[in-house]
């Protein structure tokens, strides 16, 4: 190595060598593109979040503004419906009930056959079925809401009427079997037709209600009116076509479930599996398959070996709304038993027994009779159940058997009148009860055509009256009060002037809206919530 | 069921009576409410007992009554029966309560042996209990000592009673209207077939020992008796009623007082019947007679009157039956009926009828003291006693005849 060599590098002047810049670490095109895309994506997400937040904000403000217009809100914001319903409870001062319609004869002379014995909405609330003592079923359909009156919900008009049960005579026992419809239960809708179960004391029938709005025309062998054509006049062949016709609603019995009950059927309940249902009489409960009408399984039997020892009967039974293996039945002694059909074939041994210990302050001769449960209903959620005895409504949590979680007195002022009510048989009246769509309000009937609503959330209750005097269209119902003390205020009714012949035993609440159907002796009243 | 305006006065009277009893009782505060509530409690219990029996009786012709309703009424009766048993049994009077005619629909219920067999012993007890409760406060009375014994005989633990005193107190006004209205079905005898009374008149009063025996035999099949409808069962009861009185031919006040007490609820019913309509059945009137003959009757304490006044009016249907008998005019034409202006049919008929505004009206209360005063005056002499016994025996023979007819059929 000589000095010269290195110097050669140094002394050579020259142009500055353009140092070759480091070539840019240029990624391949695809990576560049992805990076850009990532940026774009971030931007897009950010903007969407902003927009979504704004949307939510707009929705909440819209809710509070348009809270009363449920139908519109329901259509556009289906999720927001529960919030609206919770805000507008029955006993809440916000909700006012107004008269909508009344069905039935006006005259006071009540025909025995017209006495309404059951009322039931279907699962969508579009149809309302009533059964009467004459064995007839009348179905009302809600008119679709008109565009020009969005605030007023549709009216219920007669959709179909048919004779469900006929009076029969049991020759063996020489007794008449009443045709009175004890219960109607709708099946969930599966196709275009509607199905319901109706029962009298002994027989259950499955009815199919279908619409027909087209008919075939142009048969080759038959005239339009059905007569057979003279074959000599047939010169050409044609294919029959369907032409529209006036709407016709047909009801046809699809199944008859008979001869399974020795005692009077008091309840039927369709299972959540939509394949089976139960029917309960005074001493036994049978399980049926909707398709099979000649065989049923007995799942509860409380008949004692010696009938002399009979002290308790079954008064009502219902399937759980969600669990297809669970049902409850109530007794005349005030107990409710919950049974699991998976435990055994015969559910005589209950899984849970709900019974409230007797209040020693209120003991009387009639304690047992007034503790007899007349109706039991599960809440829509399936968490609670409601029982109705003579003087009160009790709400039970299925997880607590020792006592109800809520008790509401329906007509406590009758407690001192029990002796005379026993005498005139009113103490044996079977009142029903019902929940509203979101289980926040319960309703039951009383005497003098009064019915009571209890708001569970707001702890309020109201007494309303179903009478012809309040029957102006859209007139608001005034709350009524029964005076118990000596001092009777104006507009109050004293206990002694209550009419015990005018009793509201059957009530029903629309599953989605604040529409109620209340049955007096022979009239059906429909009340709606007052809309602005 | 609930009487007219006139009855309100009587009800106030009765409340006044109860108030008087309260005042007279004075004494230990602890005793008075107990005594009064015990009285009203037993009154109410007897009332409910009678109503329940009446309910089990009346059956719709074609439709079957609800099983739940019958079970509840049965439970009520059983409970009352158990209470009465608990309170000790006085002389077991043969008072078979007319069993409910069974619903043929109930395949098993029909064959059940009578759960109400003991009711025979139990039924008269409340009245008997009433006597001891009522007697001590008022003035000394020939019946007091024996009833004192009777009161000792029945310990009657009030703790076992269902109704607390507070409820009874406030129900006092109510019980006043509760009690009189219901009828006494077992004790109002409607003989189904009007017996040939003239022949009965002639036949001597045979010893009635077999009659109680037969009525006893009737008890085991009480619940399962389909052949014997309510009228015949009631007749049997009436026979037993009258039988028991005659089997004690020389009634001491003690023996007669329980009989009287047991009969008084029943007799008040037919008593009123017979009073209001002159042509009321001889059977009712005949049962009236032994009560008339008791000289102690008019001096009964107000409680006793309360007892009688608490007796319900007879049901309309039996009075319909009894009107068939023709001896009324012959025997009781001289009875003054002017003070009775109400019709027991309307009061009792309301039980079956709709009682729409029923609660607004107070039930009729028997004008018992008026009644007894009127009775005492015409019938205090010995001569009427003889004649009183006579139709009584006639009644017995007639009832015996009826029973023979029934047993024979």
HADDOCK unambig.tbl for C-alpha pairs under 7 A between the chains (distance, minus, plus):
assign (segid A and resid 173 and name CA) (segid B and resid 104 and name CA) 6.07 0.50 0.50
assign (segid A and resid 173 and name CA) (segid B and resid 105 and name CA) 5.85 0.50 0.50
assign (segid A and resid 175 and name CA) (segid B and resid 62 and name CA) 5.65 0.50 0.50
assign (segid A and resid 175 and name CA) (segid B and resid 63 and name CA) 6.21 0.50 0.50
assign (segid A and resid 175 and name CA) (segid B and resid 64 and name CA) 6.78 0.50 0.50
assign (segid A and resid 176 and name CA) (segid B and resid 62 and name CA) 5.69 0.50 0.50
assign (segid A and resid 176 and name CA) (segid B and resid 63 and name CA) 5.58 0.50 0.50
assign (segid A and resid 307 and name CA) (segid B and resid 108 and name CA) 5.19 0.50 0.50
assign (segid A and resid 307 and name CA) (segid B and resid 109 and name CA) 4.80 0.50 0.50
assign (segid A and resid 307 and name CA) (segid B and resid 112 and name CA) 6.15 0.50 0.50
assign (segid A and resid 308 and name CA) (segid B and resid 109 and name CA) 6.07 0.50 0.50
assign (segid A and resid 308 and name CA) (segid B and resid 112 and name CA) 4.86 0.50 0.50
assign (segid A and resid 308 and name CA) (segid B and resid 113 and name CA) 6.99 0.50 0.50
assign (segid A and resid 311 and name CA) (segid B and resid 71 and name CA) 5.90 0.50 0.50
assign (segid A and resid 311 and name CA) (segid B and resid 75 and name CA) 6.46 0.50 0.50
assign (segid A and resid 313 and name CA) (segid B and resid 68 and name CA) 6.14 0.50 0.50
assign (segid A and resid 363 and name CA) (segid B and resid 162 and name CA) 6.10 0.50 0.50
assign (segid A and resid 363 and name CA) (segid B and resid 163 and name CA) 5.98 0.50 0.50
assign (segid A and resid 364 and name CA) (segid B and resid 162 and name CA) 5.32 0.50 0.50
assign (segid A and resid 364 and name CA) (segid B and resid 163 and name CA) 4.59 0.50 0.50
assign (segid A and resid 365 and name CA) (segid B and resid 162 and name CA) 6.24 0.50 0.50
assign (segid A and resid 365 and name CA) (segid B and resid 163 and name CA) 6.65 0.50 0.50
assign (segid A and resid 369 and name CA) (segid B and resid 72 and name CA) 6.32 0.50 0.50
assign (segid A and resid 416 and name CA) (segid B and resid 171 and name CA) 6.66 0.50 0.50
assign (segid A and resid 419 and name CA) (segid B and resid 178 and name CA) 6.31 0.50 0.50
assign (segid A and resid 420 and name CA) (segid B and resid 178 and name CA) 6.30 0.50 0.50
assign (segid A and resid 420 and name CA) (segid B and resid 359 and name CA) 6.94 0.50 0.50
assign (segid A and resid 423 and name CA) (segid B and resid 51 and name CA) 6.56 0.50 0.50
assign (segid A and resid 423 and name CA) (segid B and resid 351 and name CA) 6.47 0.50 0.50
assign (segid A and resid 424 and name CA) (segid B and resid 351 and name CA) 5.92 0.50 0.50
assign (segid A and resid 424 and name CA) (segid B and resid 354 and name CA) 6.96 0.50 0.50
assign (segid A and resid 424 and name CA) (segid B and resid 355 and name CA) 5.96 0.50 0.50
assign (segid A and resid 428 and name CA) (segid B and resid 69 and name CA) 6.87 0.50 0.50
assign (segid A and resid 496 and name CA) (segid B and resid 359 and name CA) 5.68 0.50 0.50
assign (segid A and resid 496 and name CA) (segid B and resid 360 and name CA) 4.64 0.50 0.50
assign (segid A and resid 497 and name CA) (segid B and resid 357 and name CA) 6.61 0.50 0.50
assign (segid A and resid 497 and name CA) (segid B and resid 360 and name CA) 6.20 0.50 0.50
assign (segid A and resid 498 and name CA) (segid B and resid 357 and name CA) 6.94 0.50 0.50
assign (segid A and resid 499 and name CA) (segid B and resid 356 and name CA) 5.41 0.50 0.50
assign (segid A and resid 499 and name CA) (segid B and resid 357 and name CA) 5.72 0.50 0.50
assign (segid A and resid 500 and name CA) (segid B and resid 356 and name CA) 5.01 0.50 0.50
assign (segid A and resid 500 and name CA) (segid B and resid 357 and name CA) 6.83 0.50 0.50
assign (segid A and resid 501 and name CA) (segid B and resid 356 and name CA) 5.14 0.50 0.50
